[in-house]
Amino acid sequence: MDFPRAILHIDGDCFFAACEVARNPKLKGKPVVVGKERGIVSAMTYEAKALGIKRCMTIREARKVCPQVTVIESDYETYCIYSQRMASIVRRYTPEVEEYSIDECFAELTGQDEYFKVLYEEIVRRIKYDLDTELGITFSLGLSTTKVLAKVGSKWQKPSGLTCIPPEDIPTYLKELPIGKVWGIGQQTAFLLTRFGVKTAYDFVCKSEEWVHKNLAKPYFEIWKELKGESVLELNLEHKDNYQSISRTRTFTPPSQEKSYIFSQLSKNVEEACMKLRRHHLASKNLYFFLKTQEFKYHGLEMRLPHLVCTPQEILKVIEEKFDEVYKSNILYRATGINLNRLTKNHIVMDLFGESHGIENINTVYSFVDTLSHKFGRHAVFLGSSFKALGVAPQKHTKRHLGIPALGEVR
């Protein structure tokens, strides 16, 4: 196969649910649903799909459809870690990677066949093997000459598919692709196109350039060109590290009035937010914390920090002084949250005694905690104030914290 330009698209199969199964192999082959904290199905395994569970279905409806389904709270911090590892594996084969979403990325492979001395198809097979075996979840890959066609390929055979679409085979794939399934063409545009007799992607590319300009906006002209094999959409290679704020929130069940338990839930969120601060070498000057009631009302407080902070102890010390201004003993609470903002990469941070230290030194202290968390799962080591949220609470609130495999461990 000849590829004048080689663009790869990688798509995680049922990504959030697959991450949970990878963390807990005992769930393999079982119907699993993610979204317990919201009461709505946000992701599910293929086994759950086969039994009739659909995305955005309520958890109650999902249990009626499939009484044996396993329902799990979403853990976006874990999914982000898997996403970062996905991108790092792909970067072994090319530095040009666009992290399009948490479960998708594009990669520019043009010229890498000469570097690796193998065909593009072999490079793609190697990437897929590394992703599947090292992360313990499956991915579907599509290789073609443009981003839109690469996306067609990754969706062609799911799960765990690998589809290469060289220029000479483009018509074959487009003839079987409904116009509404093309990336970037929404429901209303698809309806409009069908009124013009455009039912498939092939019908669309058969239209003249003049017709497309006359009837559609510029983005659809670009899609039209990409479907014809003309690359016009470049990869966005900017790496997101310019966070304006970092937030963590988590719903717990059943709701509780107990002050120590609710503060423990907030403490856990603060620890997770600080993990992300450390990962990106950031510090915060401002915070907002809130408690969410059983009636879905929010009670919170915004606070200025006396200096740049990136440790959970410092943040919790400040919150504890004002916690009683927000917490009321006669109210049932169902969630807590923290937002750290006014972030900076300033390398001077004050410690508990008012002495300044570089962020690098503080990160060195926490590197042991992060190493243990990497090997044994988040919160392998945690603050005492988070114990009730992570251990066995009075309300029997329990959650298993399982390790995420390090790169290469699943082989």
C-alpha positions in Angstrom: 0.0 0.0 0.0 1.3 3.4 -0.9 0.6 6.3 1.4 1.7 9.8 0.2 0.8 10.9 3.7 0.3 8.6 6.6 -2.1 9.7 9.4 -3.1 7.4 12.2 -6.1 7.7 14.4 -6.3 5.7 17.7 -9.6 5.2 19.6 -10.0 3.5 22.9 -12.7 0.8 23.0 -15.3 1.7 25.7 -12.4 3.6 27.3 -13.7 4.5 30.8 -15.2 1.0 31.4 -12.2 -0.7 29.9 -9.9 1.2 32.3 -12.0 -0.1 35.2 -11.7 -3.7 33.9 -8.0 -3.3 33.5 -7.7 -2.1 37.1 -9.8 -5.1 38.3 -9.4 -8.1 36.0 -12.1 -10.0 37.9 -14.6 -7.8 35.9 -13.4 -9.1 32.6 -16.2 -10.5 30.5 -18.9 -9.1 32.7 -21.4 -6.3 32.1 -19.8 -3.2 33.7 -21.2 0.4 33.8 -19.5 3.6 34.8 -21.4 6.6 36.2 -22.7 5.6 39.6 -21.9 9.0 41.1 -24.2 10.8 38.6 -26.9 8.1 38.5 -26.5 8.0 34.7 -24.6 5.5 32.4 -21.6 7.4 31.0 -19.7 4.3 29.7 -20.2 0.6 29.5 -18.4 -2.6 28.4 -19.4 -4.4 25.3 -21.0 -7.1 27.4 -23.3 -4.5 29.0 -24.1 -3.1 25.5 -25.0 -6.5 24.2 -27.6 -6.9 27.1 -29.3 -3.7 26.1 -27.7 -1.0 28.3 -27.3 2.3 26.5 -25.4 5.5 27.2 -27.3 8.2 29.2 -29.7 5.5 30.5 -30.3 6.0 34.3 -28.5 3.5 36.6 -31.9 2.4 37.8 -33.0 1.6 34.2 -29.7 -0.2 33.6 -30.3 -2.4 36.6 -33.7 -3.3 35.3 -32.3 -4.2 31.9 -29.5 -6.2 33.4 -29.8 -7.0 37.2 -26.3 -8.5 37.3 -24.5 -5.4 36.0 -21.6 -4.0 38.0 -21.9 -0.2 38.5 -18.8 1.8 39.3 -18.1 5.4 40.1 -16.2 7.4 37.5 -12.6 8.0 38.3 -11.4 10.6 35.8 -7.9 10.9 37.4 -7.3 7.3 36.5 -8.7 7.7 33.0 -6.4 10.7 32.5 -3.4 8.6 33.5 -4.3 5.9 31.0 -4.8 8.6 28.4 -1.3 10.0 29.0 0.2 6.5 28.8 -1.6 5.9 25.5 0.0 9.1 24.1 3.5 8.2 25.5 3.4 4.8 23.8 2.5 6.4 20.5 5.3 8.9 20.9 7.8 6.0 20.7 7.0 5.8 17.0 6.5 9.5 16.2 6.9 12.8 18.1 3.9 14.3 16.2 0.9 13.3 18.3 -2.3 15.2 18.7 -4.1 14.3 22.0 -7.5 14.9 20.5 -9.5 13.7 23.5 -9.1 11.6 26.6 -9.6 8.4 24.6 -8.4 9.4 21.1 -5.3 10.7 19.4 -3.9 11.3 16.0 -0.4 10.6 14.9 1.7 11.7 11.9 3.6 8.7 10.6 4.7 10.1 7.3 8.4 9.2 6.7 8.5 6.9 9.7 8.5 3.9 7.3 12.0 4.9 6.2 13.1 5.4 9.8 11.9 2.0 11.0 12.6 0.3 7.7 9.2 -1.3 7.7 5.8 -0.7 6.0 3.4 1.7 7.6 1.0 -1.2 8.3 3.7 -2.9 10.4 4.3 0.3 12.4 0.6 0.5 13.1 0.5 -3.2 14.2 3.4 -2.6 16.6 1.7 0.5 18.1 -1.5 -1.5 18.6 0.3 -4.4 20.2 2.1 -2.1 22.6 -1.1 -0.3 23.5 -3.2 -3.5 24.0 -0.6 -5.4 25.9 0.9 -2.7 28.1 -2.3 -1.0 29.1 -4.5 -4.1 29.3 -7.3 -2.5 27.2 -8.0 -2.7 23.5 -7.8 0.1 20.9 -9.1 0.5 17.4 -6.8 2.0 14.8 -7.3 3.6 11.4 -4.5 4.5 9.0 -5.1 6.7 5.9 -3.9 9.8 4.1 -6.1 12.3 6.0 -7.5 12.8 9.5 -11.1 12.2 8.4 -10.2 9.0 6.6 -8.1 7.8 9.5 -11.1 8.3 11.7 -13.2 6.3 9.3 -10.7 3.5 9.6 -10.7 3.4 13.4 -14.5 3.2 13.5 -14.7 0.6 10.8 -14.0 -2.5 12.9 -14.7 -2.3 16.6 -13.6 -3.4 19.1 -9.9 -4.0 18.6 -9.8 -3.2 14.9 -7.0 -2.2 12.6 -8.1 -0.8 9.2 -5.7 0.7 6.6 -7.3 2.8 3.8 -4.8 3.6 1.0 -5.9 6.1 -1.7 -7.0 3.3 -4.2 -9.4 1.8 -1.6 -11.1 5.1 -0.5 -14.2 4.7 -2.7 -14.8 1.2 -1.4 -15.1 2.4 2.2 -17.0 5.6 1.4 -19.7 3.7 -0.5 -20.6 1.8 2.7 -20.4 4.8 5.0 -23.7 6.6 5.8 -23.2 10.4 5.6 -24.3 10.9 9.2 -21.4 8.7 10.3 -18.7 11.0 8.9 -16.7 12.8 11.6 -17.7 16.4 11.7 -21.1 16.0 10.1 -23.9 16.4 12.6 -27.5 15.3 12.5 -28.9 18.4 11.0 -26.3 18.6 8.2 -26.8 14.9 7.5 -30.5 15.5 7.1 -29.9 18.5 4.8 -27.5 16.4 2.6 -30.0 13.5 2.4 -32.5 16.0 1.0 -30.0 16.6 -1.8 -29.7 12.9 -2.4 -26.4 12.5 -0.5 -26.9 9.3 1.5 -23.3 8.1 1.7 -19.9 9.6 2.0 -19.2 8.5 -1.5 -22.3 10.4 -2.7 -20.8 13.5 -1.0 -17.3 13.2 -2.6 -19.0 12.8 -6.0 -20.4 16.3 -5.7 -18.5 19.1 -7.5 -16.4 21.7 -5.6 -18.8 24.4 -6.9 -21.8 22.5 -5.4 -20.1 22.1 -2.0 -19.2 25.8 -1.9 -22.7 26.8 -2.9 -24.6 24.7 -0.4 -22.3 24.2 2.6 -20.0 26.2 4.9 -16.2 26.0 4.9 -15.8 23.2 7.5 -17.8 20.9 5.3 -15.7 21.8 2.2 -12.7 20.7 4.3 -14.3 17.4 5.2 -15.2 16.9 1.5 -11.6 17.4 0.5 -10.4 15.1 3.3 -12.8 12.4 2.2 -11.3 12.7 -1.3 -7.9 12.0 0.2 -6.6 15.6 0.1 -5.1 16.4 3.5 -6.2 19.9 4.8 -6.6 19.4 8.5 -3.3 19.6 10.3 -2.5 17.9 13.6 -2.7 20.1 16.7 0.5 19.3 18.5 0.1 21.7 21.4 0.5 19.9 24.7 -2.0 21.0 27.4 0.0 22.2 30.4 -1.4 25.7 30.8 -4.1 24.9 33.3 -6.0 27.9 34.6 -7.6 25.8 37.4 -7.7 22.3 38.7 -10.9 20.8 40.2 -11.9 17.6 42.0 -15.4 16.6 43.1 -16.9 13.3 44.1 -20.3 12.1 45.1 -20.5 9.6 48.0 -23.4 7.3 48.9 -25.3 7.2 51.0 -25.5 10.9 51.9 -24.2 11.8 55.3 -24.4 14.5 58.1 -21.2 13.4 59.9 -18.7 16.2 59.9 -15.6 14.1 60.1 -16.7 11.9 57.2 -17.6 14.8 55.0 -14.3 16.6 55.7 -12.6 13.3 54.9 -14.3 13.2 51.5 -13.1 16.8 50.9 -9.6 15.9 52.1 -9.5 13.1 49.5 -10.4 15.6 46.7 -7.7 18.0 47.9 -5.1 15.2 47.8 -6.1 14.3 44.2 -6.0 17.9 43.1 -2.5 18.3 44.6 -1.4 15.2 42.7 -2.2 17.0 39.5 -0.5 20.2 40.7 2.7 18.2 41.3 2.4 16.4 38.0 2.4 19.8 36.1 4.8 21.6 38.5 2.1 24.1 39.5 1.1 26.0 42.7 -2.1 27.7 43.6 -2.9 31.1 45.2 -6.7 30.8 45.5 -9.2 28.1 46.2 -12.9 27.4 46.4 -14.4 24.5 48.3 -18.0 23.4 48.4 -20.4 20.9 50.0 -23.3 19.7 47.9 -26.5 18.8 49.8 -28.9 16.0 49.1 -31.2 18.6 47.5 -28.4 19.4 45.1 -27.8 22.8 46.6 -24.2 24.1 46.8 -22.7 25.8 49.9 -19.1 26.9 49.5 -16.4 29.5 50.2 -13.7 31.1 48.2 -10.4 31.8 49.9 -7.2 33.5 49.1 -4.1 31.6 50.2 -1.3 33.5 52.0 1.3 32.3 49.5 1.7 29.9 46.6 0.7 26.4 47.8 1.0 22.9 46.3 0.7 20.6 49.3 -2.6 19.1 50.6 -1.5 19.8 54.2 -1.3 23.5 53.6 -4.6 23.7 51.7 -6.5 21.6 54.3 -5.1 23.7 57.1 -6.7 26.8 55.5 -10.0 25.0 54.8 -10.2 23.6 58.3 -10.2 27.1 59.8 -13.3 28.0 57.7 -15.0 24.6 57.4 -17.7 25.3 60.0 -18.8 28.4 58.1 -20.0 26.1 55.3 -20.9 22.8 57.1 -24.2 22.6 59.0 -24.8 19.5 61.2 -28.5 19.2 60.4 -28.1 18.9 56.6 -27.5 15.8 54.6 -24.6 16.1 52.1 -23.9 14.0 49.1 -20.7 15.5 47.5 -17.7 17.7 48.2 -15.5 19.6 45.8 -12.3 21.7 45.5 -11.2 24.2 42.8 -7.6 25.4 42.9 -7.1 28.5 40.7 -4.7 31.4 40.0 -2.2 28.7 39.1 1.4 29.5 38.4 4.7 27.7 37.6 6.5 30.0 40.1 9.3 28.0 41.5 9.1 29.5 45.0 6.7 27.9 47.4 6.4 28.5 51.2 6.3 25.6 53.6 4.4 25.2 56.9 7.0 27.3 58.7 7.1 30.2 56.2 10.4 29.2 54.7 10.7 29.2 50.9 11.6 26.1 49.0 11.7 25.3 45.3 8.8 23.2 43.9 11.4 20.7 42.8 12.4 20.1 46.5 8.7 19.7 47.5 8.2 17.3 44.6 11.2 15.3 45.8 9.5 14.8 49.2 6.3 13.7 47.5 8.0 11.6 44.9 8.0 8.6 47.3 4.2 9.0 47.7 3.7 9.3 43.9 5.9 6.3 43.3 3.9 4.2 45.6 0.6 5.5 44.1 1.9 4.6 40.6 2.7 1.1 41.7 -0.1 0.2 44.1 -2.9 2.6 43.0 -3.8 6.2 44.0 -4.0 6.8 47.7 -1.7 3.9 48.5 -0.3 6.5 51.0 -2.7 9.2 52.1 -3.3 11.8 54.8 -5.0 10.7 58.0 -7.8 13.2 57.3 -8.7 11.2 54.2 -9.0 7.9 56.1 -12.8 7.7 56.4 -13.2 8.5 52.7 -10.7 5.8 51.7 -11.3 3.2 54.4 -14.5 1.8 55.9 -16.8 4.7 56.8 -19.5 4.6 59.4 -22.0 4.4 56.5 -20.2 1.4 55.1 -18.9 3.5 52.2 -16.3 1.4 50.5 -14.4 1.5 47.3 -11.6 -0.7 46.1 -8.5 1.2 45.1 -6.7 -0.9 42.6 -3.3 -0.3 41.0 -2.9 0.9 37.5 -0.3 -1.2 35.6 2.9 0.5 34.8 3.9 0.6 31.2 5.0 -2.9 30.1 3.5 -4.7 33.1 0.5 -6.3 31.4 2.6 -8.2 28.9 
